[in-house]
Amino acid sequence: MDNKIIAVDFDGTLCENVWPEIGEPRQAVINYVLDQQKQGAKLILWTNRSGRYLDDAVRWCYVNGISFDAVNENLPEMIAYFGNDCRKVFANEYIDDRAIPMPGEGKADLLREMSRSVYCIRERIDEPELLAQLAEESAELAQAALKYRRTLTGENPTPMGRKEAAANMIEEMADVDLCVSLLTRPGDPAQREMIERAKLLRWESRLKDNG
């Protein structure tokens, strides 16, 4: 399939675990699966709930904006692909509060591990605090850039070598990029790309005008 399949647990994952009742929403996880669904992912609710408790969970998810392509079963296209309906629900990604991340190799594994980390951080740190951290990291990047500039010009010598200053600046850039990614909402990257393209063209135009 071209679309990623995500199997997501309910109690302790989409909501706090107070089974058989339904706990408070875990909004970071909800936001993550909704973001993935907007990008084309297929969602499977994968839970131990059954009967009316399962109906309550599906209804709760619908109220919170989540609709599923399957509930406790394989997608029809995967049944057709494998030629059977295996007991294990097939998915490319499993989200469960009892899951233990296994070491992985390759870019896909890295991206999955990073995605888990993102919604875990968002769940524990609210937006105002992330904004404060972005401001702090941006200030440190500015200092690192100025320090690196001093090693390039030599006009105001610094004990820090050029290689060390460059490495320090790269680390601070990574910190800023991380904060930005944690604050990014669906649609933000496309909007930023349009703004960046326009600013890049204006920058180029000014340089040409100045000879």
C-alpha positions in Angstrom: 0.0 0.0 0.0 1.1 3.6 -0.6 -0.6 4.7 2.6 0.9 4.1 5.9 -1.2 2.0 8.3 -1.2 3.0 12.0 -2.7 0.8 14.7 -3.4 2.8 17.8 -4.5 1.6 21.3 -7.2 3.4 23.3 -6.8 3.2 27.1 -3.6 4.8 28.2 -2.8 6.0 24.7 -5.6 8.1 23.2 -6.9 8.7 26.7 -5.8 8.3 30.3 -6.2 4.7 31.5 -9.2 4.5 33.9 -10.8 1.5 32.3 -13.7 0.6 32.1 -14.4 4.4 32.2 -12.8 6.7 29.7 -10.1 9.0 31.0 -9.0 12.5 29.9 -7.8 12.9 26.3 -4.1 12.6 25.7 -4.2 15.5 23.2 -0.7 15.1 21.9 -1.4 11.5 20.8 -4.7 12.6 19.3 -3.0 15.4 17.4 -0.4 13.1 16.1 -2.8 10.5 14.7 -5.0 13.2 13.2 -1.9 14.8 11.5 -0.9 11.4 10.1 -4.5 10.8 8.9 -4.4 14.1 7.1 -1.2 13.0 5.4 -3.0 9.9 4.1 -2.4 7.3 6.8 -5.0 4.6 7.5 -6.1 4.3 11.1 -7.0 1.1 13.0 -8.3 1.2 16.5 -6.5 -1.7 18.3 -7.9 -2.2 21.7 -8.9 -4.9 24.2 -12.3 -3.3 24.6 -15.3 -5.1 23.3 -19.1 -4.9 23.4 -20.5 -1.7 24.8 -17.1 -0.6 26.1 -15.8 -0.7 22.5 -18.8 1.2 21.3 -18.2 3.9 23.9 -14.5 4.1 22.8 -15.4 4.5 19.1 -18.0 7.1 19.9 -15.5 9.0 22.1 -13.0 9.0 19.3 -15.5 10.3 16.9 -16.4 13.2 19.2 -12.7 13.9 19.4 -12.4 14.1 15.6 -10.9 10.6 15.0 -12.6 8.2 12.5 -11.1 4.8 11.9 -10.7 2.7 8.7 -11.0 -0.4 10.8 -11.7 -1.4 14.5 -9.8 -4.4 15.9 -9.5 -6.0 12.5 -7.3 -5.8 9.4 -8.0 -3.5 6.5 -9.8 -5.3 3.7 -7.0 -4.5 1.2 -4.5 -6.1 3.5 -6.6 -9.2 3.8 -6.7 -9.4 0.1 -3.0 -8.7 -0.2 -1.9 -11.5 2.2 -4.7 -13.9 1.2 -5.9 -14.4 4.8 -7.1 -12.5 7.8 -4.3 -13.1 10.3 -5.0 -12.7 14.0 -2.4 -10.0 14.4 -3.6 -6.6 13.0 -1.1 -5.6 10.3 0.3 -2.0 10.5 3.4 -0.1 9.7 3.3 1.7 13.0 1.8 0.6 16.4 1.1 3.2 19.1 0.5 1.7 22.5 1.4 2.8 26.1 2.8 -0.7 26.7 5.0 -0.7 23.7 8.8 -1.0 24.1 10.7 0.7 21.3 13.2 -1.6 19.7 16.5 -0.5 18.2 16.0 0.1 14.4 18.1 0.8 11.4 17.4 3.1 8.5 15.7 6.4 8.0 12.1 5.0 8.4 12.9 3.5 11.8 14.5 6.8 12.8 11.5 8.8 11.7 9.1 6.6 13.6 11.2 6.9 16.8 11.3 10.7 16.4 7.5 10.8 15.8 7.0 9.0 19.1 9.3 11.4 20.9 7.5 14.4 19.4 4.0 13.6 20.7 5.5 12.4 24.0 7.2 15.9 24.5 4.1 17.8 23.3 2.0 15.9 25.9 4.3 17.0 28.7 5.3 20.5 27.7 2.7 23.1 26.7 3.0 25.6 23.9 3.9 28.7 26.0 6.9 26.8 27.5 7.9 25.6 24.0 7.8 29.2 22.9 10.0 30.3 25.8 12.5 27.5 25.0 12.5 28.6 21.3 13.3 32.2 22.4 16.1 30.9 24.7 17.6 28.7 22.0 17.4 31.4 19.4 19.3 33.8 21.7 22.0 31.1 22.1 22.2 30.6 18.3 22.6 34.4 17.8 25.6 34.3 20.2 27.1 31.3 18.5 26.8 32.9 15.1 28.5 36.1 16.3 31.2 34.0 17.9 31.8 32.1 14.7 31.9 35.4 12.8 34.7 36.6 15.0 36.8 33.5 14.1 36.2 34.3 10.4 37.0 38.0 10.4 39.8 37.9 13.1 38.9 41.6 13.9 38.0 40.7 17.5 40.0 37.6 18.3 38.5 34.8 20.4 40.2 31.8 22.1 37.7 29.6 20.4 39.0 28.0 17.2 37.0 28.2 13.9 36.2 24.5 13.9 34.9 24.6 17.4 32.9 27.7 16.8 31.3 26.2 13.7 30.4 23.0 15.6 28.9 25.1 18.4 26.8 27.0 15.9 25.5 23.8 14.2 24.4 22.5 17.6 22.5 25.7 18.4 20.9 25.6 15.0 19.7 22.0 15.7 18.2 23.2 19.0 16.3 25.9 17.2 15.1 23.5 14.5 13.9 21.1 17.1 11.8 23.7 18.9 10.3 24.9 15.6 9.4 21.3 14.7 7.7 20.8 18.0 5.6 24.0 17.5 4.7 23.2 13.9 1.1 22.6 13.1 -0.5 21.0 10.0 -0.2 23.4 7.1 2.6 25.4 8.7 5.5 23.9 6.6 3.7 24.7 3.3 2.9 28.3 4.5 6.5 28.8 5.7 7.8 27.5 2.3 5.8 30.1 0.4 7.0 32.9 2.7 10.6 31.7 2.5 10.5 31.5 -1.3 9.2 35.1 -1.5 11.8 36.4 0.9 14.5 34.6 -0.9 13.5 36.2 -4.2 13.4 39.6 -2.5 16.9 39.0 -1.0 18.3 38.0 -4.4 16.7 41.1 -6.0 18.2 43.5 -3.5 21.7 42.0 -4.0 21.4 42.4 -7.8 20.2 46.0 -7.4 23.2 46.8 -5.3 25.5 45.4 -8.0 
